[in-house]
């Protein structure tokens, strides 16, 4: 008994120290990030979730349509904002706790997988092997660069990773269970997490396998089957109850038959269409931002069928498009699946948010491990680990199941992050066995491991030939630097603004050199030159804010995508400043045709109509803007101005 108590105390201490170390590293990154101009969400999915959460916090609980995006993270953020106000630092602290919990889970899973049996324990010369492997995997996670980045930004990535390995830990450690415990709780847990990230559902097969392994295991199979069936029914019931806020909203408030979110169809189409690359390359006419993607998916679907559609119908439309492509181009689709498989394991870092580069440019991230290194070690360690410890099959299954979750859609750095902890366990185990073989002079096994490492390193480092992939980080970094320059300029810090605009120019011109025929890159360059015009002139500058250059890039963006709403809007604003009212009207009308639900564009068009002496059209547009955004102060002021009675003519002398 004293030995057992001492072991328990020691292991509690190890877990605590791992948690504190990982949390300290994440806290350091978070503090450094909080001093960056990129700390506040200004674009991409971070802004999408933040804006959604702010609407919820201000009382807009629903738009009475099926969710078009998984709602869980937005509602969690809204709760945090209601409790402490808008504070990304508090969100970062919470996510740092989840991230530190992942490190502890890796250690605990390793204890379950690699602990020797009672017979082996007496004969093994390495009684601390499970601890060493687990601690090695946990430390690798602590210093894994993508984990450091995604734990600090307002994204649900680390929430999923924690939940996924929490399920794996339960699946590995549960050896004797009843028909309801722990399956009801795990089902509820997975259902709730599915509202944040639906990929958690791919952990359910692990729990199903654990049911067959553990429920009533002392009984013969004929007696076990009813109890196993009851456990599976309990698990599924828990899933539906946990996810019930989403499907109750969709079925009974929105009146649409959607379980979680209606955006799955467009994701399926992005991953399976004639231009798909295995990464999230947007099909023609769809913008790359989360908000733009969702809007364009609706407007394009409605334009194709010629009538308004519910979100569930939009999802079915895009799913049908993807299925039609697969059915008519089956061999091309098989090649695409092979490409996705390679993308999943490749060292190339497709970070669709480019947050890793941004944080590196800001000096936020310390040096750390990257995916290619972890993938090579994990693949090399797979065979020797499974050979020595078949229970490691649970870890391998978790990695492969997560890969299967991504193959129907596409691969990004944040999406594949949930496979990394499992690869770290396998990699740490492989390194242990290699060291063990060296110590015991088993040279053939050591040489075999070196060959496995070399083969895995070659496989994960196969270069990606599409030059467009290399422009992504520079494009995203250029957008963020442009925004940072505008913020600095608004605070009258002109030197800092000039430096930010120079960084933006360097990044965007690099992206343009890679891919000059991308409308979004041209749009971003137009925005940069438009923003630079507000800089005070210096002797070294050519005229700041070169409006001619801005127009040049905007017009090229329109040549590449005539429906590019952002470009149309900005050209409309420029035409307004030049008092070219018919031209401004043309641009804003085209932008509305592309994005009919953009309230700001309706407002700008109303202003143009008012200036061009078209009061009836101006009133129509401002009423549309107010219908879309009823409480906007500028909209209300313009409506009052338009509805005010005309001043009486002066009395005759």
N, C-alpha and C positions, 0 to 999 in steps of 0.2 A: 504493500500500500504506500509506504513512503516513497518508493521509487516512482510509482505512478503519479503521485502528487507532485514530486519534483519535476518529472517530465512535463506534466501539464503546466506547471508554473513557468518552466523554461520556454515552452512553446508559446505560451501567452506573451511572454516577454519578447520573443522573436517577432511575432506578429505585430506587436505594438511598435517595435522599433522600425519595422518595414513600413508601417503606415505613416509614422512620423517623418521618416526620411523622405518618402515619396511626396507627402503633403508639403514638406518644407521646400523641396525643389519646385513643386507646382506653385507654391505661394510666392517664391522668388520670381518665377516667370510672370505670374499675375501682377505683382507689384511693378515690375519693369514695364509690362504691357500697359498698365494703368496710366503711365506717363506718356504714352504714345498717342498721336492724333488719330491713330487707327482703332483706339480702344472703343469708341462709340460706334455702334453698327451703322454704316453708311451705305451698304449695298449688299447684294447677293442674298443668300438664305438668312444671314444674321438679321438683316433689316426686315426681311419678310416676316420672320418669327416675332421680332420686336414690335413691328407695327401692328401685327395681329394681336399680340398680347396687350398693347396699349389700348386698342379698340375694346377689347374685353374688359380691361380695368376701368374704362370709362363708361361701361354699361352696355356696350353693343355685344351681347352674348352670342347672337347668331344673326346671319343674314337670311335665314329661312330657306336656305338651299343646302344640299348635301355638302359636307366638308370637302374642300378641294385642296387638300394638303392635310397631313396627319395633325390632329388638333391637340394632342396631349401636351407637347412642349409649350405651345402658345398659352394654354390654360395654366400650366405650372408657372410660367413666367408672369402671367397676369396675377396669380396669387402672391408671388414674391413682390411684385410692384405694389399691390394693395397693402401689403404688410410693412414694407420698408421704403416704398417709393421707387422710382426708376434708378436702380443702382446696379450696373453690370458687375461691380466688384463683388457684391453679395452672391450673384449667380456664379461667378468664378470660384468663390470660396466653396460653395456647395459642390460644384463640379470637381474641384480639387479633392474633396472628401471622397467622392465616387472613384476618382482616379487612384487615390491612395488605397481604397478598398480593393481595386483590381489587383494591385501588387500583393496584397495579403491573400487574395483568393488564389493567385498563382502558386504561392507557397503552400497553402492548404490543399489544393488539388494535387500538388506534387507529393505531399505526405501520403495522400490516399493512394496514388497511382504507384509509387515506388517503394512504399514500406514493404519489407520482406515478410513472408509468412513466419509463424512462430518457430517452425523448424529451421528455416533459413536464417532467422535472426540470431540463433545461437552460433551459427557457423560463419556468418559474414564477417569479413575483416573491415567492412566499411559501414558501421552502424549509423553514421551521420549522413549517408548518401542522400536520402530523401530531403533532408534539410538543405544540403548544399545545392542540389538541383533546384529546389524551390526558391531558395534565396537568390541563386543566380538568375532564374527567370524573372523574379521580382525586381532585381536591380536593373536588368535589361529593360524592363518596362519603365522604370523610374527615369532612365536616361534615353528613352526612345523619343526622338525629335518630334515626329507627328503627334504622339500622345501629349507631349508638352504643349504643342500648338492648339490642338483641338479641345484640350481641357480648359483653355482660357477663354475661348470665343463662345458666343451665345448660340450653340448648336447642341443637339441632343446626342452627339456621337458617343461620348463617354458614358452616358446613361445606358445606352444599349450595350456597350462592352461589359460594363459591370453586371447588368442583368443577365447577359448571355453566359458569363462564366459563373455567376451565382447558380444558374440552372445546371451547368455542367458539374459544379461542386456537389450539388444535391444528388445528381444522377450517379456520380462516382461513389459517394459515401453512403448512400441509402442501400443497405443490404437486407433489411427486414422491415417491412412496412405493412400497414393495414390497408383496407380498401379505400380509405378516405384521407389518411394522414401519411405524407404531407401533400397529397395530390390536389386537394381542394385549394390549399394556400398557394401552391405553385401555379395552378391554373389561374387563379385570381391575379397573381403577380404578373404572369405572362400576358394576360388580357389587358391589364393596365398599361404595361410597357408597350404593347402593340399599338396603342393610341399615340405613342411617341415615335416609335420606329417599328414598322411591321416585320422587319427581319428577325425579330425575337421569335417569331413563329417557327423558324427553322431550328430552334432549340427544343421544340416539342418532341421531335423524334427521339432525342436523347432521353427525355422524361418517359416516353412510351417504352423504350428499351429498359429503363430502370424499373418500370412497373412490372414487366415480365420477369425481371431478374429478382425482384425483392418481395412482391406481394405474396403472402402465405407460402413462403418458400419451403417451409417444413412439411407441407402437405403434398400428396401425390397430385399429378397433373389434372386428373378429372375433378378433384375437389378444388384446385386452384383456379380453374377457368372462370367460374362465376364471379369469384372475388377479383380476378384480373379485369374482367369485363366491367365490374362495378367501379374499379379504380380508374379505368379509362374513361368511363362515363362521367365520373366525378371531375377528372382533369378537364375534359371538354366543357362541362358545365361551368367550371371555374373560369375558363377562358372567356366564355360568352358573358358571364356576369361581370368579369373584370373589364371587358371592352364595351359593356352595355351603354355607358354614356354616349359613345359615338354612334352605335347602331340605333339606339332609341331616338337620338336627335335626327338621324338621317331618315328613319322609317316613319316616325310619328310627328316630327316638326317640319322637316323638309319634304316628307312624302316621296322619298326616293329610295329604291332598294339597294342601298350601299352599306356594307358592313363597317368599314373604317373611313375610307376616303375615296373620292371619285377620280383622283389623279393617277391611278394605277394604269389606266389605258394609255395616256400620253407617254408615260415612262416606258411602257412596253413598246410603243411605236418608235420612240427615240432609240431604243436598243435593237430594234428589228425593222430596218427600212433600207432602201437601196443605197443610202449614203452613210449608213452606220459604220463606225470604226471600232466598236467595242468600248470606246470611251463616250462620254455624253456629248457627242457632236450633234448640234441642233439641226433638224431637217430644214430645208429652205422655208423662209417665212416665219420662223419661230426664234424669238430672242433667247439669249442664254441666261438671263436673270430669272430667278424663281418667279417673281411676280409677272414679268413679261412672258415667260413660258406659259404660265397658267392662263393668262388673258388671250395670248395668241392661239392656244390650243382650242379655246372656245370659239373665237371669232372665225378661225379657219374652218372649223367643223361646221359652224352655222352657215358660212358662205358656201360650203360645198353642198349641203343638203337644201339650202334655200329657205330655212325657217329657224326660229328660236329653238333651242334645245335645253333640256335639263342637264345638270352636270353628270348624272348617271348616263344619260344618252350620249353625251360627249365622250365619256370613258368607253362606252361600248363602241362608238364610232372608231376611235383610235385603235382599240383592241382588234376590231374587225379589219382595219387597214394592215395591222401587223400580221395577223393570221393569214390574210390574203397574200402578203409578200412571202411569208414562210411557205405557204402552199404552192405558190407559182415559181418560187426560186429556191427550192429545197436544197440543192447542192451549194448554192451561194450562201444560204443560211448556215449550212454545216461548216463551211469555211469561216463564216463569221463567228460561230461558236468556238471554233478552234482558236481564232484570234483573241476572243474574250478570255479563254483559258490561259493563253500566253500573257495577256495583259495583267491578269490577276497575279501571276507569279513574277512579273517583270520588275526589275529594279527602277524602271522609269517612274517618276513620281508625278502622276496626273492629279494634281490638287486643283479641283475646279474652282475653289475659292482663292487659290494662291495665297492662303493665309500663312503658309510656312515661309515663303519668300518674303512676304511683307514683314513678318516678325523678325526674320533674319536681317532685313534691310534696316529695321529700327533698332537692332542690337538687343532684342528681347530674348532670343533663344540662345542658350549655351550650346557648345558642340555636343553632339549626341549620335546615337545609332540611327540608321536608316533602314528602310524595308528590305532592300536587296541583300544586305548583310544577314538580317534575321531570316529571310526566306531561304537563303543558301544553307545556313546552319540547320534550320528546321527540316528541310528536305533531306539533308545529309544524315541527320540524326534519326529520321523516321524508321528506317529498316532496322538498325541495331537496337533501337529502343523497343520496337514492337517484338523483336526477337527475344530480348531479355525480359520484358515486362508486357505481356499481352494486355494488361489493363490500360496501357497507354493508348490502346485503340479508342478509348473514350475521347481522348484529346485529339487524336487524328480525325475521328468522326466529327468533332466540333468544327475543326478547320475546314474539312471537306463540305460539311453541310452549309457553312457560311459561304463558301465558294459557290455552291449550287444556288444559293439565294441570289447571287449577283449575276450569274450567267444569263438569266432571262432578260436582264436589262443592260447594265453597263458597269464599268469598273472605275472607281476613283479612289484616291488615297484614303479619304475618310470612310468610304464604304467598306474597304477591305481591312480597316483597322481592327475589326472584331476577330479576324483570323490571327492577328499578330501574337496575342498572349499564348495561344496554343502552340504556335511555331516556336515561341521562346522556351516553353517547357521542353519540347522535343529537341531544340537546339542545345539547351543546357544539359539535357540527359546525354545527347551524343558526345558533347565535349567531356563529360564525366567518364563515359565509357572509353573514350580515346585516351584520357589520362590514365585510367585504370589499366588499359592494355599496355601503355608505355611502362608503367611501374612494374607490371608483372611480366614484361618482356614478351608479350604476345604480338610480335612484329607483323605477322600477316594480317591480323585484324586491324592493327593500327594503320597499315598501308591501305587496306580496303576502305577505311574511313576517309583517309586522305583522298583517295580516288573519288569517293562519293562527294566529298566537298568540292573537288575540282569540277565534276560533272554538274553539280547543282549550281556552282558559281557561273559556269558557262551558260546554263539554261536561263538563269534569271537575268543575265546581262546581255542577252540578245538585243541588239539595238533596235529602236523604233524608227522607221525610215520616214514617217510622215512629218515633214518639216513644220507643218502647222501646229503640231503638238508643242514644239519648242517656243512658240510665241505666247502661250497662255499666261505664264507667270509674268512676263514683261507687260502684257496687256493689262492684267489685273493690277499689278503694281503701279502702272501708269495712271489708271483710273483713281486709285487711292491717293496717289501723290497729288493729282489734280485737285481732289476734294480737300486734301490737307492744305494745299496752297490757298484755296478759296477761304478756308477757315482762318488761316493766318492773316490773309488780307483783310478779312472782316474784323479782325482784332488789331488792325493797323500795324502788324509786324511785317513790314514790306521785305526786309532782308530774308526772313524765314520763308515768306511766301515765294520770293524769287527762287530760293534754293529748292523748295518743293516743286515748283513748276519746272525747274531745270531737270530734277530727277524724273519728273513725269515725262518730259520731252525725250530724255535718253531712253527710258523704258519703252515708251510708245513707238519711237522711231525704230528701236530694235525689233519690236513686234511687227511693225510695218515692213521692215526688211525681210522678215521671214514670210509674211503673208500680206501682200499689198491689196488683195482683192477681197478682204473681209470687211463687210459694212460696219461692224461694231468697232473695229480698230480705226477705220476712217472717221466714224462718229466721235470716238474718244479723242482723236487728234483735233477734230474741229472744236470740241469742247475746250481742249487745252488752249488753243489759240484764242478762242473767244474769252476765256478767263484771263489770259495774260494782258489783255488790253487795259485792265484796270490797274496794272502796275504803273507807278510813276516812272516817267522816262529817265534814263541815265545816258551819260555820254557813250557808254559801251553798247547800248541797245540799239538795234534797228527798231522802228516804231513798235512799241509794245502792243500786244493784243492785235496782231496782224489780222484784221477782219477779212482781208482778201484770202488769206490762207485758210481761215475758218470756213469761209463759204466754199472754197475749193474742196476741202475734205468733206463737207456736208453734201455737196452735190455729187461727189464720187460715191458716197454712202448711198445716196438715193438711186444712182445708176445701178448699184449692186442689189439694192432692195428698195423698190419704190414705195413699199408700205412701212418703212422704218419710222415709227411714230415719233421717237425722240428727235430724229433729224428734222422731220417735218415741223415739229413744235419749235425747235430752236431757230429754224429759218423763218418761221412765222414771227417769232419774237424780234429777230433782226429787222424784218420788214416793218414791224410796228414801230421800232425805234427810228426807222428811216421814213415813217409816215407814208408808206406805200400800202395803203389799206386794201386795195383789190388783191395784191400779191399775198399779203398776210392772210386775208380771208381764204385764198386758195390753199395755202399751206395748212391752216388750222382745220379746214373742212376735210382735207385729205387725211390729217392725223386722226380726226374723229371717225372717219370711215374705217381706219385701221384699229382704233381703240375707242369704240362708242361709249364706254363707261368711264372715260377719264374726265372727271369733273373740272379739273383745272383747264383743260383745253376748251371745254364749252365756255368757261368763264372768259378766257382770252378771246375767243371768237365773239362773245357778246361785247367785249370792249371794242373790238375792231368794228363791229356793226354800229355801235354807238358813235364812234368817231367818224364813220363813213355815212352818217345820217340815215341809218336804217333802224329806227327805234323798234319796229315790230319784231324784226329778226333778232335784235338785241335782247328783247324781253323773253322771247322764246328760248334763246340759248341760256340766259341766266336762270330761268326757271328749271331748265334741265340740269344745270350745274347744282342748283339747290336741292333738287330731288335726289341727286347722287350724294351730296354732302350738305345736309340741311343747316348745319350750325356754323359754317365757315363765315368768318366776319367780313372778309372782302366781298364775298358773294352777296351777302345781305346788304352791304353798303351800296354796291352797284345796283341791285334791284331797287332800293329806295330812291336812288338818284334817277333811275330810268322811269320810275312811277311818279316822281314828283311832278306837280303841275308846271307847265311852262310859265315863265315869268310874264306878267302882264306887260304889254307894250307901253312905253312912256306916253303920258298924256300929251295931247297936242298943245303947243304954246299958243 
